[in-house]
Amino acid sequence: MSGPAASPPNFDPAVVIRSKQYISALVLAAVLGVPISAIAYGFLALVAAVQRYVFGGLPNQVLGGPAPAWWPVPWLVLCGLLTALTIRYLPGTGGHSPAFGFKTGGGPPSGRELVGIILAALTTLSLGAVLGPEGPLIAIGGGLGALALHLVKKDAPPMALTIMASAGSFAAISTLLGSPVLGAFLIMEAAGIGGMTLSLMALPGLLASGVGALVFVGLDGWTGLGSFSLALPVVPPAEPPTLATLGWAVVMGLAGALLGWLIRWVGLSLRPVVHLNRVLVTSALGLLIGLTAMTYQLISGQSFTQVLFSGQDALPELVERAADYSLPVLVLLIACKTLAYGLSLSAFRGGPVFPSMFIGAALGIASSGLPGMNLAAAIGMGIGAMCAAMLRLPLTSTLLATLLLGVDGVAVTPQVVVAVAVSFVISNVLPVPGPRGPGSDPGSGPGTTASAAPEDAGGIQHPPPSSADRATEFSSAGRSTAGGRRIAWLFIIGSSLFALGAVPQYAEAVGLRWCAATFFAGSLFFTGAAFLQYRGAVDALPAVGSTRRNSFWAWAPRNLGWLAGAVQLAGTLWFNWSTGNALRENLSAALTDQRVWRPDALGSVAFLVSSGVALRDAGRGAIAGLPRPRTWKIGIINVAGSVAFGISAIAAFVIPSSGNMWNAELSNLGTLVGALCFLTGAILMLSPQSTDAAVPADRGTHP
């Protein structure tokens, strides 16, 4: 999406509108609305067809039934791999990063860049990442409009190029948001167009959008593939506004702003990690998204598809079945969708509108039971607050929430306006999320041109490392050097294997022996990483006399970094012994207790002690009045993982009289939660911001 071109001196929009050239532009916009909207319709139909086949038809063919909970995991890894390869090797970097919202300026994409934009969006949307199609469609429509004008007239002026690119964007999303006017309003507010320039831009765009809407409707009737227009077939009845609902609107605006800030923080904080190795990190993020969706289905019993995808198709069902969802399930859905949305923003390609609307609707349904609250108002306020926080477009956010509710949207407009206003103001007051540095501000309002990411500027400069950054245990991030990245990747692989082995459906699919082998392999990666960290702790010990320590073994229990590394290494060795013995078959209850449960419990205790020591070491570097160092925050995450591992070990105790575990489900859940915590901490170890270490200049272009 491109912003308006600069107006020449003595520019008179009224004269332009009456000119033959502008009339010709209107005719060309109407003509272009037909093929561009048809291409957009075909793109949406292809995305929907791939989604239905991969997550519906294929599991029926392969497994003879509906997709199990683990099914999205390999597809999300493939999604990350294909998206990363497209961004890295094709021109145009697959479009701009959705972590920065709707980006204006820079002109429409060229013909060569359109291929990468289409492929990156196709893999992102069809294989399960949590982003919407509106961003890529705007870019595709703008690129096609500019390309068509270039073919007609190569020396077209910049204003004409901008007008036709905008018209193409209008046509591409003509009915996607439920109304051609709403799509046009989104583009105009995001571009910051006003005055007579608004009329110049809007007339061709609205004309192309109207023609595109007719094409969408005609193709739907002709092909029967679907309308791909956001709508709620069942809308809850609205009630007149009251003082209670207006009061809750303030609370909803605050909740939406904080939740939106958290989502943007996840997306922007992971961007430096993505740029260290786009292919590997994006694939790992896809794995995390798949595991999050799998966890939701295993715990709630609902389909993982509610966590994946943009939420456009799942939103009507969510609203229609609002009474069927318990509060814990809704809270879990919001948490999982929020995490998957933040992870998707950091590395994938798509738009931010539909996931924001879905999370806002779920937030509204969860709060509809509050005293004085009604369902329609709660849904409208939730959608408006979340869209205002994520899009930074208050007028569009209000229209999205009210028009979606149809006639009932008029009755809830006052509450929605209050929620949107509160969310928008608080979102602009809160500190900019993500890494700080030159160019890291993603923009603070509509019409803002998103700056390049910090790493785009050729390097990041940070303050000198504090003493907390010398902590070398897994719970605190070591320096992000080549050795530190090796440690992080070993922990990432080990944690992923532990998380995979803890999924009951995986054990059913591969058998208990292969499941035990998965745990054993994960423990070996843990040991490798722990050994490298222990060696780093030994090397970091103060020199003795005039010579530096260079021995394999050292005894320094007063040094917290060494103590954390040594205890952690011992814990991983106990895990090796425990998981290795678990591979043996027909062990008696007594031998299982002696060779499997006891070393597992000792390893869990060692991890907890090691995490606590490292957290203490990281906390010593905190300065009063300043935020805690990133190492301390990572330590908190991994202490939580150690606690979860401890709960798993307790639940895995084998009862001598029966030979059964005390609570197998709780043991698996504790292992899964702990592994995901360790995986999160390991990924954050890759971030240069977690270590205050400088990042070398990257000569490539980072989106």
C-alpha positions in Angstrom: 0.0 0.0 0.0 1.4 3.3 -1.0 0.8 6.8 0.4 -0.3 9.8 -1.6 2.2 11.3 -3.9 3.5 14.8 -3.2 1.4 17.5 -4.8 3.1 19.9 -7.2 3.0 23.7 -6.7 -0.2 25.4 -7.6 -2.0 22.1 -7.4 -5.8 22.5 -7.8 -7.7 19.2 -7.2 -10.9 20.7 -8.7 -9.2 21.2 -12.0 -7.8 17.7 -11.9 -11.2 16.2 -11.3 -12.7 18.0 -14.4 -9.8 17.0 -16.6 -9.9 14.4 -19.4 -7.0 12.5 -17.8 -8.9 12.1 -14.6 -12.0 10.8 -16.4 -9.8 8.4 -18.2 -8.4 7.3 -14.8 -11.9 6.6 -13.6 -12.7 4.5 -16.6 -9.4 2.6 -16.2 -10.1 2.0 -12.5 -13.5 0.5 -13.4 -12.0 -1.7 -16.0 -9.1 -2.8 -13.7 -11.6 -3.6 -11.0 -12.8 -6.7 -12.9 -9.5 -8.6 -13.4 -7.9 -7.5 -10.0 -11.0 -8.6 -8.0 -11.1 -11.9 -10.0 -7.5 -12.5 -9.1 -8.1 -11.7 -5.5 -11.1 -14.0 -5.4 -9.1 -16.8 -7.0 -6.3 -16.3 -4.4 -8.8 -16.5 -1.5 -10.4 -19.6 -3.1 -7.0 -21.3 -3.4 -6.1 -20.5 0.2 -9.5 -22.0 1.4 -9.1 -25.1 -0.8 -5.6 -25.8 0.5 -6.8 -25.3 4.1 -9.7 -27.7 3.6 -7.6 -30.4 2.0 -4.6 -30.2 4.3 -6.6 -30.1 7.6 -9.7 -31.9 6.5 -9.5 -34.1 3.5 -5.9 -35.3 3.9 -6.2 -36.7 7.4 -9.3 -38.5 6.4 -7.4 -40.1 3.5 -4.3 -41.0 5.5 -5.7 -41.7 9.0 -9.2 -42.6 8.2 -10.7 -40.0 10.5 -10.6 -36.3 11.6 -7.2 -34.7 12.1 -5.7 -35.6 15.5 -4.3 -32.9 17.8 -0.7 -33.3 16.6 -1.6 -32.9 12.9 -0.9 -29.1 12.6 2.6 -29.5 14.0 4.5 -30.7 10.9 2.4 -28.5 8.6 3.3 -25.4 10.6 7.0 -26.3 10.4 6.6 -26.6 6.7 4.7 -23.3 6.7 7.7 -21.6 8.4 10.2 -23.2 6.1 8.5 -22.3 2.8 7.6 -18.8 4.0 11.2 -18.2 5.1 12.7 -19.5 1.8 10.3 -17.3 -0.2 11.2 -14.2 1.9 14.9 -14.8 1.7 15.4 -15.8 -1.9 12.6 -14.1 -4.0 12.5 -10.4 -4.8 10.5 -8.1 -2.5 11.0 -10.1 0.8 7.4 -11.3 0.5 6.0 -7.9 1.4 6.4 -5.9 4.6 6.3 -7.4 8.1 2.8 -7.3 9.7 4.5 -6.6 13.0 4.5 -3.0 12.0 0.8 -2.8 11.1 -0.4 -1.3 7.9 2.7 0.2 6.3 2.4 3.2 4.0 4.9 4.8 1.7 7.5 3.4 -0.6 5.2 2.9 -3.6 3.4 -0.2 -4.8 5.4 -3.5 -5.4 6.9 -4.2 -8.8 5.9 -7.1 -11.0 8.9 -9.1 -9.8 8.1 -8.6 -6.2 4.4 -9.7 -6.6 5.5 -13.3 -7.1 7.2 -13.4 -3.7 4.3 -11.6 -2.0 1.8 -14.1 -3.4 3.8 -17.2 -2.5 4.7 -16.0 1.0 1.0 -15.1 1.7 -0.2 -18.4 0.2 2.0 -20.5 2.4 1.3 -18.4 5.5 -2.4 -18.4 5.2 -3.1 -21.9 3.8 -0.8 -23.8 6.2 -2.1 -22.3 9.5 -0.2 -19.2 10.6 -2.4 -16.7 12.5 -2.6 -13.8 10.1 -5.3 -12.4 7.7 -5.4 -12.0 3.9 -6.1 -8.3 3.8 -2.4 -7.1 3.9 -1.2 -9.3 1.0 -4.4 -8.5 -1.0 -3.8 -4.8 -0.6 -0.2 -5.2 -1.8 -1.2 -7.5 -4.7 -4.0 -5.2 -5.8 -1.8 -2.1 -5.6 1.0 -3.8 -7.5 -1.4 -5.0 -10.3 -2.9 -1.6 -10.6 0.5 0.1 -10.9 1.6 -2.6 -13.4 -1.4 -2.1 -15.6 -0.9 1.6 -15.7 2.7 1.1 -16.6 1.8 -1.1 -19.5 -0.7 1.4 -20.7 1.5 4.5 -20.3 5.1 4.0 -19.2 5.7 7.7 -18.4 2.6 8.1 -16.2 3.0 10.8 -13.5 3.5 9.8 -9.8 0.0 11.0 -8.9 -1.6 8.8 -11.6 0.5 5.8 -10.4 -0.6 6.3 -6.8 -4.3 6.7 -7.8 -4.3 3.5 -9.9 -2.4 1.5 -7.2 -4.9 2.6 -4.6 -7.8 1.6 -6.9 -6.3 -1.8 -7.3 -6.0 -2.2 -3.5 -9.7 -1.1 -3.2 -10.8 -3.7 -5.7 -8.7 -6.5 -4.1 -10.5 -6.2 -0.7 -13.8 -5.0 -2.0 -16.0 -7.4 0.0 -13.4 -9.0 2.3 -14.5 -7.0 5.4 -18.2 -7.3 4.6 -18.6 -4.0 2.7 -16.7 -2.2 -0.1 -17.0 1.1 1.9 -15.4 -0.5 5.0 -12.4 -1.8 3.0 -12.0 1.6 1.3 -12.2 3.3 4.7 -9.5 1.1 6.0 -7.1 2.0 3.2 -7.8 5.7 3.3 -7.4 6.0 7.1 -4.2 3.9 7.1 -2.7 6.1 4.3 -3.7 9.3 6.2 -5.5 10.8 3.2 -7.6 13.9 3.7 -9.0 17.0 2.1 -9.4 17.2 -1.7 -6.8 14.6 -2.1 -9.2 12.2 -0.4 -11.7 12.8 -3.2 -9.1 12.3 -5.9 -8.0 9.0 -4.4 -11.4 7.8 -3.3 -13.5 8.2 -6.5 -11.4 5.7 -8.6 -10.9 3.5 -5.6 -14.6 3.3 -4.7 -15.5 2.8 -8.4 -13.0 -0.1 -8.6 -14.3 -1.4 -5.3 -17.9 -1.4 -6.4 -17.1 -3.2 -9.6 -14.9 -5.7 -7.6 -17.8 -6.4 -5.2 -20.0 -7.3 -8.2 -17.3 -9.6 -9.5 -17.0 -11.3 -6.1 -20.7 -11.8 -5.9 -20.9 -13.1 -9.5 -18.0 -15.5 -9.0 -19.6 -16.8 -5.8 -22.8 -17.6 -7.7 -21.0 -19.0 -10.7 -18.4 -21.2 -8.9 -20.1 -21.9 -5.6 -16.7 -21.6 -3.9 -17.8 -19.1 -1.3 -18.2 -15.4 -0.8 -15.1 -14.8 1.4 -16.9 -11.9 3.0 -16.8 -11.4 6.8 -20.4 -11.8 8.2 -22.1 -13.1 11.3 -25.2 -15.2 10.3 -26.3 -15.2 13.9 -26.1 -12.0 15.9 -26.9 -11.8 19.6 -29.7 -9.3 20.4 -28.5 -5.9 21.5 -29.8 -3.9 24.4 -29.8 -0.1 24.9 -26.7 1.2 26.5 -26.5 1.7 30.2 -24.1 3.3 32.7 -22.9 -0.2 33.6 -22.0 -1.1 30.0 -20.3 2.3 29.5 -18.3 1.6 32.6 -17.3 -1.8 31.3 -16.3 -0.2 28.0 -13.5 1.6 29.8 -12.3 -1.7 31.3 -12.6 -3.4 27.9 -10.6 -0.7 26.3 -7.9 -1.1 28.9 -7.8 -4.9 28.5 -7.7 -4.6 24.7 -4.8 -2.1 24.8 -2.7 -4.3 27.2 -3.4 -7.5 25.3 -2.6 -5.7 22.0 0.7 -4.4 23.5 1.6 -8.0 24.6 1.0 -9.3 21.1 3.1 -6.6 19.5 5.8 -7.1 22.1 6.1 -10.8 21.2 6.2 -10.0 17.4 8.7 -7.2 17.6 10.9 -8.8 20.2 11.4 -11.9 18.1 12.2 -10.0 14.9 16.0 -9.7 15.8 16.0 -13.5 16.5 14.4 -14.2 13.1 17.1 -12.2 11.3 19.9 -14.2 12.8 18.8 -17.2 10.8 15.5 -16.7 9.0 14.9 -20.3 7.8 15.7 -22.1 11.0 14.0 -19.6 13.3 10.9 -19.3 11.2 10.6 -23.0 11.1 11.0 -23.2 14.9 8.3 -20.5 15.3 6.0 -22.6 13.1 6.7 -25.5 15.4 5.7 -23.4 18.4 2.5 -22.3 16.8 1.6 -25.9 15.9 2.4 -27.0 19.5 0.2 -24.2 20.9 -2.7 -25.3 18.7 -2.2 -28.9 19.7 -2.1 -28.0 23.4 -5.4 -26.1 23.0 -7.2 -29.1 21.5 -5.7 -31.6 24.1 -6.8 -29.5 27.0 -10.1 -28.0 25.8 -11.4 -30.7 23.5 -12.1 -28.1 20.9 -10.6 -28.1 17.4 -7.1 -26.7 16.9 -8.4 -24.7 13.9 -9.8 -22.1 16.4 -6.2 -21.2 17.3 -4.8 -21.4 13.7 -5.6 -19.3 10.6 -6.9 -15.8 10.6 -10.1 -16.4 12.5 -12.4 -15.1 9.7 -14.1 -18.5 9.2 -14.1 -19.4 12.9 -15.5 -16.1 14.2 -19.2 -16.7 13.1 -19.2 -20.2 14.8 -17.6 -18.7 17.9 -20.3 -16.1 18.2 -23.1 -18.5 17.4 -21.9 -21.1 20.0 -21.0 -18.5 22.6 -23.1 -20.1 25.3 -21.3 -23.5 24.8 -17.9 -22.2 25.8 -17.0 -22.2 29.5 -14.9 -19.4 30.9 -11.7 -21.5 31.3 -11.9 -22.6 27.7 -12.4 -19.1 26.5 -9.4 -17.9 28.6 -7.3 -20.7 27.2 -8.4 -19.9 23.6 -7.5 -16.2 24.1 -4.1 -17.1 25.5 -3.3 -19.6 22.8 -4.6 -17.4 20.0 -2.6 -14.4 21.4 0.6 -16.4 21.6 0.2 -17.8 18.1 -0.7 -14.4 16.7 2.4 -12.8 18.3 4.6 -15.5 16.9 3.1 -15.2 13.5 3.6 -11.4 13.4 7.4 -11.8 13.9 8.2 -13.8 10.8 5.2 -14.6 8.5 3.3 -12.6 6.0 -0.3 -11.5 6.3 -2.6 -8.9 7.8 -3.5 -8.0 11.4 -7.2 -7.4 11.1 -9.0 -10.8 11.4 -6.9 -12.3 14.3 -7.5 -9.0 16.2 -11.3 -9.3 15.6 -11.4 -13.0 16.7 -9.4 -12.3 19.9 -11.6 -9.3 20.6 -14.8 -11.3 20.1 -13.5 -14.1 22.4 -12.6 -11.5 25.0 -16.1 -10.0 24.8 -17.8 -13.4 25.1 -15.6 -14.2 28.2 -16.7 -10.9 29.8 -20.4 -11.1 28.8 -21.3 -12.7 32.2 -20.2 -9.6 34.1 -23.0 -7.7 36.0 -24.8 -5.3 33.7 -23.0 -6.6 30.6 -24.8 -8.1 27.5 -23.4 -10.3 24.9 -23.8 -8.0 21.8 -22.2 -5.0 23.5 -19.4 -7.2 24.9 -18.5 -8.6 21.5 -18.6 -5.2 19.9 -16.4 -3.6 22.6 -13.9 -6.4 22.5 -13.6 -6.3 18.7 -13.3 -2.5 18.7 -10.7 -2.4 21.5 -8.5 -5.1 20.0 -8.6 -3.6 16.5 -7.8 -0.1 17.9 -4.8 -1.5 19.8 -3.4 -3.5 16.8 -4.3 -1.3 13.9 -4.0 2.1 15.5 -7.0 3.2 13.3 -9.8 4.3 15.6 -12.4 5.1 13.0 -11.9 1.9 11.1 -12.0 -0.1 14.4 -15.3 1.4 15.3 -16.8 0.6 11.9 -15.4 -3.0 12.0 -17.2 -3.6 15.3 -20.5 -2.0 14.6 -21.1 -3.0 11.0 -20.2 -6.6 11.8 -23.2 -6.7 14.2 -25.6 -5.5 11.6 -28.7 -3.6 12.8 -27.8 -4.4 16.4 -24.5 -2.5 15.8 -26.3 0.8 16.0 -27.5 0.1 19.6 -24.0 -0.7 20.8 -22.2 2.1 19.1 -21.8 4.3 22.2 -20.1 1.5 24.1 -17.9 0.6 21.2 -16.8 4.2 20.7 -15.8 4.4 24.4 -13.8 1.1 24.2 -12.1 2.2 21.0 -11.1 5.6 22.4 -9.7 4.2 25.6 -7.8 1.5 23.8 -6.4 3.9 21.3 -5.2 6.4 23.9 -3.7 3.8 26.2 -1.9 2.1 23.2 -0.3 5.4 22.4 0.7 6.1 26.0 2.3 2.7 26.6 6.0 2.4 25.7 6.8 1.1 22.3 7.1 -2.7 22.6 10.0 -4.8 21.3 13.7 -4.0 21.0 14.7 -0.4 21.4 17.1 1.2 19.0 17.4 3.5 16.0 14.5 2.8 13.7 12.8 0.3 15.9 9.6 2.3 16.4 6.9 0.7 14.3 4.9 3.8 14.1 2.6 5.4 16.6 -0.5 6.2 14.6 -2.3 6.0 11.3 -0.5 7.1 8.3 2.9 6.5 9.9 5.6 5.1 7.7 7.0 2.1 9.5 10.7 2.5 10.1 13.1 -0.2 9.3 13.8 -2.7 12.0 16.9 -2.1 14.2 18.8 -4.7 12.4 18.0 -3.1 9.1 20.2 -0.2 10.0 23.3 -2.3 9.9 23.8 -3.1 13.5 22.5 -2.6 17.0 24.5 -0.7 19.7 23.7 -1.5 23.3 25.0 -0.5 26.7 27.9 -2.4 28.1 27.0 -5.8 29.6 26.2 -5.8 33.3 27.3 -8.5 35.8 23.9 -10.2 35.4 24.8 -11.0 31.8 27.6 -13.3 33.0 25.1 -15.9 34.2 25.8 -19.0 32.1 23.0 -21.4 33.1 20.2 -22.3 30.8 17.8 -20.1 32.8 19.8 -17.0 31.9 21.0 -16.2 28.4 24.7 -16.4 27.7 26.3 -14.0 25.2 24.8 -14.4 21.7 28.1 -15.4 20.1 28.4 -18.4 17.8 29.0 -20.6 20.9 25.9 -19.1 22.7 23.8 -19.7 19.6 24.9 -23.3 19.5 23.9 -23.7 23.1 20.5 -22.1 22.4 19.8 -24.4 19.4 20.7 -27.5 21.4 18.2 -26.5 24.1 15.6 -25.7 21.4 15.9 -29.1 19.8 15.9 -30.9 23.2 12.9 -28.9 24.4 11.0 -29.6 21.2 11.7 -33.3 21.5 10.5 -33.3 25.1 7.3 -31.4 24.1 6.7 -33.8 21.3 7.1 -36.9 23.5 4.7 -35.5 26.0 1.8 -35.4 23.5 -0.4 -38.5 24.1 -1.4 -38.8 20.5 2.2 -38.9 19.5 2.8 -41.9 21.8 -0.3 -43.6 20.3 0.9 -43.0 16.8 4.5 -44.2 17.2 4.3 -46.5 20.2 5.7 -46.3 23.7 9.2 -47.4 22.7 9.7 -44.7 20.1 8.1 -42.2 22.5 10.7 -43.1 25.1 13.4 -42.8 22.5 12.2 -39.3 21.7 12.7 -38.3 25.4 16.1 -40.0 25.5 17.2 -38.1 22.3 16.0 -34.8 23.9 17.9 -35.5 27.1 21.1 -35.9 25.0 20.7 -32.5 23.4 20.1 -31.1 26.9 23.3 -32.6 28.1 25.3 -31.3 25.2 24.0 -27.7 25.8 24.5 -28.0 29.6 28.1 -29.2 29.1 28.9 -26.2 26.8 27.4 -23.9 29.3 29.4 -25.5 32.1 32.6 -25.1 30.1 31.7 -21.5 29.5 31.2 -21.0 33.2 34.6 -22.5 34.0 36.3 -20.4 31.4 34.7 -17.3 32.9 36.0 -17.9 36.4 38.5 -15.3 37.6 42.2 -16.0 36.8 44.3 -17.6 39.5 47.4 -15.4 39.9 48.7 -14.3 36.6 47.3 -17.3 34.7 43.8 -17.8 33.3 41.9 -20.9 34.2 41.9 -23.3 31.3 41.2 -26.6 33.0 38.3 -29.0 32.4 37.3 -29.1 36.1 37.1 -26.4 38.6 35.6 -26.1 42.1 33.9 -22.7 42.6 30.7 -23.1 44.6 30.7 -19.5 45.6 30.5 -18.4 42.0 26.8 -18.5 41.1 27.4 -18.9 37.3 29.6 -21.9 37.9 27.2 -23.4 40.5 24.2 -23.0 38.2 26.1 -24.7 35.3 27.4 -27.6 37.4 24.1 -28.4 39.0 22.3 -28.2 35.6 24.8 -30.5 34.0 24.2 -33.0 36.8 20.5 -32.7 36.3 20.8 -33.5 32.6 22.9 -36.6 33.3 20.2 -37.8 35.6 17.7 -37.3 32.8 20.0 -39.3 30.5 20.0 -42.2 33.0 16.2 -42.0 33.6 15.2 -41.8 29.9 17.7 -44.4 28.9 16.3 -46.9 31.4 12.8 -46.1 30.3 13.7 -47.7 26.9 14.0 -51.0 28.6 10.9 -53.2 28.6 9.3 -55.3 31.3 10.9 -53.4 34.2 9.3 -54.3 37.5 7.7 -51.6 39.7 10.7 -51.6 42.0 13.2 -51.3 39.2 11.1 -48.6 37.5 11.1 -46.6 40.8 14.9 -47.1 41.2 16.1 -46.6 37.7 13.5 -44.3 36.1 11.5 -42.3 38.6 14.3 -41.5 41.1 16.8 -40.1 38.6 14.0 -38.2 36.9 13.0 -36.6 40.3 16.7 -35.8 41.0 17.1 -34.2 37.6 13.9 -32.1 38.1 15.2 -31.0 41.5 18.6 -30.1 40.0 16.9 -28.1 37.2 14.9 -26.2 39.8 18.0 -25.4 41.9 20.0 -24.4 38.9 17.3 -22.1 37.6 16.9 -20.5 41.0 20.6 -19.9 41.3 20.9 -18.4 37.8 17.9 -16.2 38.5 19.5 -14.9 41.6 22.7 -14.2 39.7 20.8 -12.3 37.0 18.8 -10.4 39.6 22.0 -9.0 41.1 22.5 -7.0 38.0 19.3 -5.1 38.3 19.5 -1.4 39.0 16.9 0.3 41.1 14.4 2.3 39.0 15.3 0.5 35.8 13.7 -2.5 34.1 15.0 -5.9 34.9 17.6 -7.3 32.5 16.4 -9.7 29.9 18.4 -12.5 31.4 16.3 -12.1 34.6 13.0 -12.4 32.5 14.3 -15.5 30.8 15.2 -16.9 34.2 11.6 -16.4 35.3 10.3 -18.4 32.3 12.7 -21.3 33.0 12.0 -21.4 36.7 8.4 -21.9 35.7 9.5 -24.7 33.4 11.5 -26.3 36.2 8.5 -26.2 38.5 6.4 -27.9 35.7 9.1 -30.6 35.4 8.9 -31.1 39.1 5.2 -31.5 39.1 5.6 -34.0 36.2 8.1 -36.0 38.2 5.8 -36.1 41.3 2.8 -37.2 39.2 5.0 -39.9 37.5 5.6 -41.8 40.8 4.9 -45.5 40.3 2.5 -46.9 42.9 4.1 -50.2 44.1 0.9 -52.0 44.7 -0.5 -51.5 41.1 2.6 -50.7 39.1 0.8 -47.6 37.6 1.7 -44.0 37.6 0.0 -41.8 40.2 -1.4 -39.5 37.5 -0.2 -40.1 34.0 -2.2 -37.2 32.5 -0.7 -34.6 34.9 2.8 -36.0 34.3 2.4 -35.6 30.6 0.9 -32.1 31.0 3.8 -31.0 33.3 6.4 -32.3 30.9 4.7 -30.5 28.0 4.4 -27.2 29.8 7.9 -27.4 31.1 9.3 -28.2 27.7 7.4 -25.2 26.2 8.8 -22.9 28.9 12.4 -24.1 28.2 11.8 -23.8 24.5 10.7 -20.2 24.9 13.7 -19.3 27.1 16.0 -21.0 24.6 14.6 -19.0 21.7 15.0 -15.8 23.6 18.6 -16.7 24.3 19.2 -16.2 20.5 18.1 -12.6 20.8 20.9 -10.1 20.9 18.7 -8.0 23.2 18.8 -10.7 25.8 22.5 -10.3 26.2 23.2 -6.7 25.5 25.7 -7.8 23.0 26.3 -6.0 19.7 25.0 -7.6 16.5 27.3 -7.5 13.5 26.1 -5.5 10.5 24.0 -7.6 8.1 24.5 -6.5 4.5 21.2 -8.0 3.4 17.8 -6.3 3.4 15.6 -7.3 6.3 11.8 -6.9 6.0 
